[in-house]
Amino acid sequence: MRPFHDRADAGRQLADRLTRYRDRSDVIVLALPRGGVPVGAEIAVKLRSPLDVFLVRKLGVPSHPELAMGAIAEGGVKVLSQSVIRDLDISRDGRRIAFAIGAIRPEIWAMENCLPSGR
C-alpha cells in the first residue's frame, strides 16, 4: 500500500505535522517545480503561508540522463556531485559538463521569465 494517494495528499499529511508553523509571519513554503508544487500548495494552504517556487533542474549524466551529476537552479546556482563525476570519469572532459549545463540553462531562464518580477 502506498503511503499517499497522490502528491496533494502527501502535502496535506505533511502539513498536519507542521501545524506549529501555522499563521507565522516568518514562514514561507518553498516548492520545487513539477512534483513539489502540489505538495507545497497543500502545505501553504493549511499553514496559511505564502508559497513560492525555487526553480531547479537536474543535470543528467550525458550517457545516462536519468542519473544526476548535479543540478542547475535559478540565479546561476550550480551544484555538482563530485563523486558521480569522478566515478564516471566525466571530469576529464570539462566540455561534457559544460554541454549538459548549456542544455539546461535555457529551461531555467524560460521558467524565470514566466514568474512575476520582484518575487
Buried (B, 14 or more C-beta within 10 A) or exposed (E): EEEEEEBBBBBBBBBEEBEEBEEEEEBEBEBBEEEBBBBBBBBBBBBEBEBEBBBBBEBBBBEEEEEBBBBBBBEEEEEBBEEBBEEBEBBEEEEBBEEBBEBBBEEBEEBEEEEEEEE
